[in-house]
Amino acid sequence: MSTSTPRIVIVGAGPGGLTCARILQLHDVPVTVYDLDSSRTARNQGGTLDLHPDAGRHALAEAALLDAFLPLARPEGGQLRLVSRAGEVLLDAGPPETATTEGNPEIDRGRLRDLLLDSLAPGTVRWGHRLERAEPLGDGTHRLHFGNGATAETDLLIGADGAWSTVRGLLSDARPGYTGVTFVETGLDDADSRHPRLAALTGNGTLMALDDNRGFIAQRNSGGHIRVYAGLRTDEAWYRRAGVDLTDPGAVRAALLAEFTGWSGDLLGYVSDTDTGYVNRPLYALPVPHIWPHTPGVTLLGDAAHLMSPFSGRGANLAMLDGADLARAVLDSPTVDAAVTAYESVMLPRAAEAAEGAAEGIAGAFAPDSAEQTLAHLTAHR
């Protein structure tokens, strides 16, 4: 970077934005992160994810956090179990013996975010700042207007603000579209003690039961929790069509059990034995490829740039790799504009390839013959 220090703002305190901020700070480049949440604990950060050596773990190494990550990781979480709708185990693949050092060890999203937040200088993240609009000032700089009345000006605006990104509107008219699949999230607490049968069925990692355009995905999290997703290929307003009030747990439970009529009683226990209630989560994705003309002073990373279905297995990994690559481009380029150009030349084609794979993945996982497709895919790739 030139001797003139740019003002850098990241909107969004997710893994990608925080990774970028951490690497910039390691090299004494000032950065401010704005996030709409009122605090770091304002909401649950979601389930577990596996960090790939060439993506998430590479980014942590760039951020000098890999050694701190390893004690938090759960290599045993790499177990993957596929069962039929009758509960028959079709595939039970454990993690490699070298999972901690060479595989894709799991970590809860909340723990990963805490690791990144704790690595930043105090005051880096400004909580309670919902970006209302970003005003181009005509010279590649932008003035940001937040819902609490605050404003800020920046030479480089990084949109790490997720699926419904406000920053994206500066670059693209694209909006996420419904994939045709909805997850209903539920969960089991203290599973080994309170739900031993379901805990044993799940194993140490992830269980999938997919067939006839629907299925269950159960994930081990830390603290004895199992996070469960009941998935359906259905219209986005399925609950309205079915006359289901999403705030009525009994009604949601009855509707889900009806959708899975004929499935194993063990699998149905994931729905009937919940400790957490139900959350409706339709899945969205950006068009593929999602590209935009180079625009001075602004770029995107993570879901803001390439929202895709979770069936790529790469969303958070790509966000962190984006953050690391963008930070490195800023450090290695003579100007902000050159940094954005260098970063986007790598990120955009990489994201398009991953998004194509994610679209194929969700199509295969929620199809009439999804059990056969999923078994063939997992057998070929493990």
C-alpha positions in Angstrom: 0.0 0.0 0.0 1.1 3.5 -0.6 2.3 5.7 2.3 -1.2 7.3 2.5 -3.3 5.2 4.8 -6.8 4.6 3.4 -9.9 4.8 5.6 -11.3 1.2 5.5 -14.8 0.3 6.7 -16.3 -3.2 6.8 -20.0 -3.6 7.1 -20.9 -6.9 8.8 -19.2 -8.7 11.7 -19.4 -12.2 10.3 -16.5 -14.6 9.8 -15.4 -13.0 6.5 -15.5 -9.4 7.6 -13.7 -10.2 10.9 -11.0 -12.2 9.2 -10.3 -9.3 6.9 -10.2 -6.9 9.8 -7.9 -9.1 11.8 -5.3 -9.5 9.0 -5.3 -5.7 8.3 -4.8 -5.0 12.0 -1.9 -7.5 12.1 -0.2 -5.3 9.6 -1.0 -2.0 11.3 -3.7 -1.0 8.8 -6.6 0.8 10.6 -10.1 -0.6 10.0 -13.5 -0.1 11.5 -16.3 -2.8 11.5 -20.0 -1.8 11.7 -22.6 -4.3 12.6 -26.4 -4.0 13.0 -26.5 -6.3 16.1 -26.7 -4.5 19.4 -23.9 -6.7 20.8 -21.8 -9.8 20.1 -24.3 -11.9 22.1 -27.5 -10.4 20.6 -28.4 -13.5 18.6 -27.4 -17.1 18.1 -24.8 -17.6 15.4 -26.1 -20.9 14.1 -24.7 -24.4 13.9 -21.4 -25.9 13.2 -19.1 -25.8 10.2 -16.0 -27.5 9.0 -13.0 -25.5 8.1 -11.1 -26.6 4.9 -7.3 -26.5 4.8 -7.3 -24.5 1.6 -10.0 -22.0 2.7 -11.1 -21.4 6.3 -8.0 -22.8 7.9 -5.7 -21.0 5.4 -7.5 -17.8 6.3 -6.9 -18.5 10.1 -3.3 -19.1 9.4 -3.1 -15.7 7.6 -4.7 -14.2 10.6 -2.3 -15.9 13.0 -5.1 -17.7 14.7 -4.7 -21.3 13.7 -3.0 -22.3 16.9 -5.8 -20.8 18.9 -8.4 -22.5 16.7 -7.2 -26.1 17.1 -8.1 -26.5 20.8 -11.7 -25.3 19.9 -12.1 -27.6 17.0 -14.0 -30.9 17.1 -12.2 -33.3 14.6 -14.6 -36.1 15.6 -17.4 -33.9 14.1 -16.2 -34.9 10.7 -18.2 -38.1 11.0 -20.9 -38.3 8.3 -23.8 -40.8 8.5 -26.4 -41.3 5.7 -29.5 -43.3 6.6 -32.6 -44.3 4.6 -36.1 -43.1 5.4 -36.5 -46.4 7.2 -33.6 -45.6 9.5 -31.2 -48.1 7.9 -27.6 -46.9 7.9 -26.4 -46.6 4.3 -23.0 -45.0 4.9 -21.1 -44.3 8.1 -17.8 -42.5 7.4 -15.6 -41.4 10.2 -13.2 -38.5 10.1 -9.6 -39.3 8.9 -7.1 -40.0 11.7 -5.3 -36.8 10.7 -8.5 -34.7 10.9 -7.1 -32.1 13.3 -4.1 -31.3 11.2 -5.1 -32.2 7.7 -8.9 -32.7 7.6 -11.9 -30.4 8.0 -12.4 -30.2 11.8 -15.7 -28.8 13.0 -16.2 -25.7 15.1 -19.4 -24.0 16.3 -20.0 -20.8 14.5 -20.4 -18.9 17.7 -17.0 -20.1 18.9 -15.3 -19.1 15.7 -16.8 -15.7 15.8 -15.7 -15.2 19.4 -12.2 -16.2 18.4 -12.1 -13.6 15.7 -13.7 -10.9 17.8 -11.3 -11.4 20.6 -8.4 -11.1 18.3 -9.3 -7.5 17.3 -8.3 -4.3 19.0 -10.9 -3.0 21.5 -13.4 -0.8 19.8 -12.9 -2.1 16.3 -16.5 -3.3 16.0 -19.2 -0.7 16.4 -22.3 -2.5 17.4 -25.9 -1.2 16.9 -25.1 0.4 13.5 -27.6 -0.7 10.8 -26.5 0.7 7.5 -29.4 2.5 5.9 -27.6 3.8 2.8 -24.2 4.3 1.3 -23.8 7.6 -0.6 -21.1 7.8 -3.3 -19.2 11.0 -3.1 -17.9 10.9 -6.7 -14.2 10.2 -6.1 -14.4 6.5 -5.1 -15.2 7.5 -1.5 -18.5 6.9 0.3 -20.5 8.4 3.1 -22.3 5.9 5.2 -25.6 6.7 6.9 -26.7 4.5 9.8 -30.1 4.0 11.4 -28.9 5.4 14.7 -28.0 8.7 13.0 -24.3 8.2 12.9 -22.3 8.7 9.7 -18.9 7.7 8.5 -16.7 8.3 5.4 -14.5 5.7 3.8 -12.0 5.2 1.0 -12.7 1.5 0.8 -16.2 0.2 1.7 -16.3 -3.6 2.1 -19.8 -5.2 2.1 -19.7 -8.2 4.4 -23.3 -7.7 5.3 -24.8 -11.0 4.3 -27.6 -12.3 2.2 -29.7 -9.1 2.2 -26.7 -6.8 1.9 -27.2 -3.0 1.7 -23.8 -2.4 0.2 -24.5 -4.8 -2.7 -26.9 -2.2 -4.1 -24.0 0.0 -5.1 -22.7 -2.7 -7.4 -25.6 -4.9 -8.5 -29.3 -5.1 -8.8 -29.3 -8.8 -8.0 -31.4 -10.1 -5.1 -31.5 -13.5 -3.6 -34.1 -15.9 -5.0 -35.9 -18.8 -3.3 -34.2 -22.1 -4.0 -37.4 -24.1 -3.7 -36.2 -25.7 -0.4 -37.2 -24.7 3.1 -35.5 -25.9 6.3 -37.4 -26.0 9.6 -34.8 -25.8 12.3 -35.3 -27.5 15.7 -32.9 -29.0 18.3 -32.2 -31.3 21.1 -30.5 -30.1 24.4 -28.3 -32.3 26.6 -28.9 -35.0 23.9 -26.8 -37.8 25.3 -28.7 -37.7 28.6 -32.2 -36.6 27.6 -32.3 -38.2 24.1 -29.9 -41.1 24.0 -31.6 -42.9 21.2 -31.4 -39.8 18.9 -27.9 -39.0 20.1 -26.7 -42.5 19.1 -28.4 -42.3 15.8 -26.8 -38.9 15.0 -23.2 -40.1 16.0 -20.4 -37.6 16.5 -20.9 -35.5 13.4 -23.7 -35.1 10.9 -26.5 -37.4 10.0 -28.5 -37.0 6.7 -31.6 -38.8 5.7 -32.8 -37.6 2.3 -35.5 -39.0 0.1 -38.4 -38.0 -2.2 -37.8 -34.2 -2.0 -37.5 -34.0 1.8 -35.1 -35.1 4.5 -33.5 -34.6 7.9 -30.1 -33.2 8.7 -28.9 -33.5 12.3 -25.6 -31.9 13.4 -23.7 -32.3 16.6 -22.8 -29.0 18.2 -20.7 -28.5 21.4 -22.3 -28.6 24.8 -24.4 -31.7 24.1 -26.7 -29.9 21.6 -27.9 -31.4 18.3 -29.2 -29.0 15.8 -31.8 -30.5 13.4 -33.1 -29.3 10.1 -36.2 -30.9 8.5 -36.0 -30.0 4.8 -38.8 -29.8 2.2 -38.9 -29.0 -1.5 -42.0 -26.9 -1.3 -43.4 -23.4 -2.1 -42.0 -20.6 0.1 -45.4 -20.0 1.7 -46.0 -23.7 2.5 -47.2 -22.9 6.0 -49.9 -20.5 4.8 -51.1 -23.0 2.2 -51.3 -25.6 5.0 -53.0 -23.2 7.4 -50.1 -23.4 9.9 -49.3 -20.7 12.4 -45.5 -20.7 12.7 -45.8 -19.3 16.3 -47.8 -22.5 17.3 -45.2 -25.3 18.0 -48.0 -27.9 18.1 -49.3 -26.9 14.6 -45.8 -26.9 13.1 -45.0 -30.3 14.7 -48.2 -31.8 13.3 -47.5 -30.4 9.8 -44.0 -31.7 9.7 -45.0 -35.2 10.9 -47.6 -35.3 8.2 -45.0 -34.3 5.6 -42.8 -37.3 6.7 -45.6 -39.9 6.9 -44.1 -43.3 6.5 -40.6 -42.4 7.7 -38.8 -44.2 10.5 -40.1 -43.5 14.0 -36.5 -42.9 15.1 -36.2 -40.1 12.5 -39.5 -38.6 13.4 -38.2 -38.2 16.9 -36.1 -35.3 15.6 -39.3 -33.4 15.1 -41.5 -34.7 17.9 -38.9 -34.6 20.7 -37.6 -31.0 20.2 -36.4 -28.9 23.1 -36.2 -25.7 21.2 -39.3 -25.2 19.1 -39.3 -24.6 15.4 -37.8 -21.9 13.2 -38.8 -21.6 9.5 -35.8 -21.0 7.3 -36.4 -20.8 3.5 -33.1 -21.1 1.6 -32.1 -18.4 -0.8 -29.3 -18.0 -3.4 -28.0 -15.2 -5.6 -28.0 -15.7 -9.4 -25.1 -17.7 -10.8 -22.7 -16.2 -11.7 -23.2 -13.0 -9.7 -20.8 -10.5 -11.2 -20.7 -6.7 -11.4 -18.6 -4.0 -13.1 -15.6 -2.8 -11.2 -16.6 0.2 -9.1 -13.9 2.3 -7.3 -13.9 2.2 -3.6 -16.3 -0.6 -2.9 -16.5 -4.4 -3.0 -18.2 -7.4 -1.5 -17.3 -10.6 0.3 -19.0 -13.7 1.6 -22.8 -14.0 1.3 -23.1 -10.4 0.1 -21.1 -11.4 -2.9 -22.1 -15.0 -3.5 -25.0 -16.3 -1.4 -25.5 -20.0 -2.1 -27.3 -22.9 -0.6 -25.5 -24.8 2.2 -25.1 -27.8 0.0 -21.8 -26.4 -1.3 -20.3 -26.9 2.2 -18.2 -23.9 1.4 -20.1 -20.8 2.3 -18.3 -19.7 5.5 -15.0 -21.1 4.2 -15.3 -18.9 1.1 -16.2 -15.9 3.2 -13.1 -16.3 5.3 -10.9 -16.9 2.2 -12.5 -13.8 0.6 -11.6 -11.8 3.7 -8.0 -13.0 3.7 -7.5 -12.4 0.0 -9.0 -8.9 0.2 -6.8 -8.0 3.1 -3.7 -9.3 1.3 -4.6 -7.4 -1.8 -4.9 -4.2 0.2 -1.5 -4.9 1.8 0.2 -5.7 -1.5 -1.3 -3.2 -3.9 -0.3 0.4 -4.5 -3.8 1.8 -4.3 -7.2 0.9 -3.0 -8.5 0.6 -6.6 -5.7 -1.8 -7.6 -6.5 -3.9 -4.5 -10.2 -4.2 -5.4 -9.3 -5.1 -9.0 -6.8 -7.8 -7.9 -9.2 -9.3 -5.3 -12.3 -9.4 -7.6 -10.3 -11.0 -10.4 -9.7 -14.0 -8.1 -12.9 -14.0 -6.0 -15.6 -13.7 -8.7 -14.7 -16.8 -10.8 -14.0 -18.9 -7.6 -17.4 -17.9 -6.3 -19.2 -18.7 -9.5 -17.7 -22.2 -9.5 -18.7 -22.8 -5.9 -22.2 -21.5 -6.5 -22.7 -23.8 -9.5 -21.8 -26.7 -7.3 -24.1 -25.6 -4.5 -27.0 -25.3 -7.0 -26.3 -28.8 -8.2 -26.0 -30.1 -4.6 -29.4 -28.8 -3.4 -31.0 -30.1 -6.6 -29.7 -33.6 -6.0 -30.4 -33.6 -2.2 -34.0 -32.6 -2.7 -35.1 -34.7 -5.6 -37.4 -37.8 -6.1 -34.3 -40.1 -6.0 -32.2 -38.0 -3.6 -31.3 -41.0 -1.5 -29.6 -42.7 -4.4 -28.0 -39.5 -5.7 -26.6 -38.6 -2.3 -25.2 -42.1 -1.6 -23.5 -42.2 -5.0 -22.1 -38.7 -4.5 -20.8 -39.4 -1.0 -19.3 -42.7 -2.0 -17.4 -41.1 -4.8 -16.1 -38.1 -2.8 -15.0 -39.7 0.5 
